[in-house]
């Protein structure tokens, strides 16, 4: 759930994966922006998360929570329905926040029905980010995703979520001058410290020794990375094109899921990719 990049930051995309033999959509619906990748077309949708643009816009996702499911459905209808062949039923994979993920997945399933999906898969945003970064999922990884309204700190073990923390702070709070970059960095450091204190294994220590993966629009804000570096033993590793990492990782997972025997003949349903 990533926020909009800072207007002065470099926002060039990495090459997007291409899958011409499958029909599917990868979605990252954040509080501030919605991003979508369409299989076989190379089309990237990167727009504000609003039901309808213009004056009086309604924001159906707030602080990482879907608050208006019909509004999300109308947004997806407006953005994507006309881009899909009428005779196809796409596979859809959606990134989801780690915490409150069950409620989010339930609302997402309802919203994406407007696209007549063959099946709906969800993936934790942190795992999608790690996939986009080309990280070794067999090792413990720490992912920090600083979005527009939410920041998540997630420990992955063999690609699965082992621990997670979240705070309702993000880059939009900086732009509104209600929160400083130092406060966001301090919140991240506090969450990491909490995870270290509560971990009875070596996973958190091992992940931090490899440097954290930093993603989201906040990774494009130098004032945040500066303060965060000052609170860590090692500077964070900013993933390439961090503001689009979640949807790019979901696109790669979509390609793998499309050819997997367990999804080849699946009826419309919802599943979770670890």
Residue pairs with C-beta under 8 A, 6 or more apart in sequence:
1 28
1 29
1 30
1 31
1 61
1 64
1 95
1 97
1 125
1 145
1 147
1 150
1 152
1 216
1 246
2 28
2 30
2 33
2 35
2 125
2 145
2 147
2 148
2 215
2 216
2 217
2 242
2 243
2 244
2 245
2 246
3 30
3 31
3 32
3 33
3 146
3 147
3 148
3 149
3 170
3 171
3 172
3 216
3 217
3 218
3 243
4 32
4 33
4 48
4 148
4 171
4 217
4 243
5 11
5 217
5 220
5 243
6 171
6 217
6 220
6 221
9 220
9 221
10 220
11 220
11 241
11 243
12 241
13 44
13 241
13 244
14 240
14 241
14 244
14 248
16 37
16 42
16 44
16 248
16 251
17 37
17 248
17 251
17 252
17 255
18 40
18 42
19 39
19 40
19 251
19 254
19 255
19 258
20 39
20 40
21 40
21 258
22 39
22 40
22 91
22 254
22 255
22 258
22 259
23 39
23 40
23 84
23 85
23 88
23 89
23 90
23 91
24 38
24 39
24 90
24 91
24 92
24 93
24 254
24 255
24 258
25 36
25 37
25 38
25 39
25 80
25 84
25 90
25 91
25 92
25 93
25 115
25 117
25 254
26 36
26 37
26 92
26 93
26 94
26 247
26 248
26 250
26 251
26 253
26 254
27 34
27 35
27 36
27 76
27 92
27 93
27 94
27 95
27 112
27 247
27 250
28 34
28 35
28 36
28 94
28 95
28 125
28 128
28 244
28 246
28 247
28 250
29 49
29 61
29 66
29 72
29 94
29 95
29 108
30 49
30 61
30 64
30 147
30 148
30 149
31 49
31 59
31 61
31 62
31 63
31 64
31 147
31 148
31 149
31 150
31 170
32 48
32 49
32 147
32 148
32 149
32 170
32 172
32 217
33 46
33 47
33 48
33 49
33 148
34 45
34 46
34 47
34 48
34 49
34 75
34 79
35 44
35 45
35 46
35 244
35 246
35 247
36 43
36 44
36 45
36 79
36 80
36 247
37 43
37 44
37 45
37 247
37 248
37 250
37 251
37 254
38 45
38 80
38 83
38 84
39 90
39 251
39 254
39 255
39 258
41 83
43 83
44 244
45 79
45 80
46 244
47 53
47 79
48 57
49 59
49 60
49 61
49 75
50 57
50 58
50 59
50 60
50 75
51 57
51 58
51 59
51 60
51 68
51 71
51 72
51 74
51 75
52 58
52 74
52 75
52 78
58 68
58 71
59 68
60 66
60 67
60 68
60 69
60 71
60 72
60 75
61 67
61 68
61 72
62 149
63 149
63 150
63 168
64 97
64 100
64 104
64 147
64 149
64 150
64 166
64 168
65 100
65 103
65 104
66 72
66 103
66 104
66 107
66 108
66 111
69 107
69 110
69 111
70 111
72 107
72 108
72 111
73 110
73 111
73 112
73 113
73 114
74 114
76 111
76 112
76 114
76 115
77 114
77 115
80 115
81 114
81 115
84 90
84 115
89 116
89 117
89 118
89 268
90 115
90 116
90 117
90 118
91 117
91 118
91 119
91 121
91 254
91 257
91 258
91 263
92 112
92 115
92 117
92 119
92 120
92 121
93 120
93 121
93 122
93 123
93 250
93 251
93 253
93 254
93 257
93 273
94 105
94 108
94 112
94 120
94 121
94 122
94 123
94 250
95 122
95 123
95 124
95 125
95 128
95 246
95 247
95 249
95 250
96 104
96 105
96 108
96 122
96 123
96 124
96 125
96 272
97 104
97 124
97 125
97 150
97 152
97 166
98 124
98 125
98 126
98 152
98 154
98 161
98 164
98 166
99 152
99 164
99 165
99 166
101 122
101 124
101 272
104 122
105 122
105 270
105 272
108 120
108 122
108 270
109 120
109 270
112 120
117 268
118 266
118 267
118 268
119 263
119 266
119 267
119 268
119 269
119 270
119 271
120 268
120 269
120 270
120 271
121 253
121 254
121 257
121 263
121 270
121 271
121 272
121 273
122 270
122 271
122 272
122 273
123 249
123 250
123 253
123 272
123 273
123 274
124 154
124 161
124 273
124 274
125 145
125 152
125 246
126 143
126 145
126 152
126 154
126 156
126 161
126 164
127 137
127 156
127 159
127 160
127 161
127 249
127 273
127 274
128 245
128 246
128 247
128 248
128 249
128 250
128 253
129 143
129 145
129 213
129 215
129 239
129 245
129 246
129 249
130 137
130 141
130 143
130 156
130 159
130 213
130 249
131 137
131 249
131 252
131 253
132 239
132 240
132 245
132 246
132 248
132 249
132 252
133 213
133 215
133 237
133 239
133 240
133 245
133 249
135 141
135 213
137 156
137 158
137 159
138 158
138 159
139 206
139 207
139 210
140 155
140 156
140 157
140 162
140 203
140 204
140 206
140 207
140 210
141 155
141 156
141 207
141 210
141 213
142 153
142 154
142 155
142 156
142 192
142 204
142 207
142 208
142 210
142 212
142 213
143 152
143 153
143 154
143 155
143 156
143 212
143 213
143 215
144 151
144 152
144 153
144 154
144 188
144 212
144 213
144 214
144 215
144 216
144 228
144 236
145 151
145 152
145 154
145 215
145 216
145 246
146 170
146 171
146 184
146 188
146 214
146 215
146 216
146 217
146 218
146 219
146 221
146 224
147 170
147 171
147 216
147 217
147 218
148 170
148 171
148 172
148 217
149 168
149 169
149 170
149 172
149 173
150 166
150 167
150 168
150 169
150 170
151 166
151 167
151 169
151 170
151 184
151 187
151 188
151 216
151 218
152 164
152 165
152 166
153 164
153 165
153 166
153 188
153 191
153 192
153 195
154 161
154 163
154 164
154 165
155 161
155 162
155 163
155 164
155 195
155 199
155 203
155 204
155 207
156 162
156 207
157 203
159 274
160 274
161 274
162 203
163 195
163 198
163 199
163 203
163 204
165 191
165 194
165 195
166 191
167 187
167 191
169 179
169 183
169 184
169 187
170 184
170 216
170 217
170 218
171 216
171 217
171 218
171 221
171 224
173 179
173 184
174 180
174 181
174 184
174 221
174 223
174 224
181 221
181 223
181 224
181 226
181 227
182 227
184 218
184 224
184 227
185 224
185 227
185 228
185 230
185 231
186 227
186 231
188 228
188 231
189 228
189 231
189 232
192 204
192 208
192 212
192 232
195 204
196 204
196 205
196 208
199 205
208 232
208 233
208 234
209 234
211 234
211 235
211 236
211 237
212 232
212 236
212 237
213 236
213 237
213 239
214 225
214 228
214 236
214 237
214 238
214 239
214 242
215 238
215 239
215 242
215 243
215 245
215 246
216 242
216 243
216 245
217 242
217 243
218 224
219 225
219 236
219 238
219 239
219 242
219 243
220 242
220 243
225 235
225 236
225 238
228 236
229 235
229 236
239 245
241 248
253 273
257 263
257 273
263 271
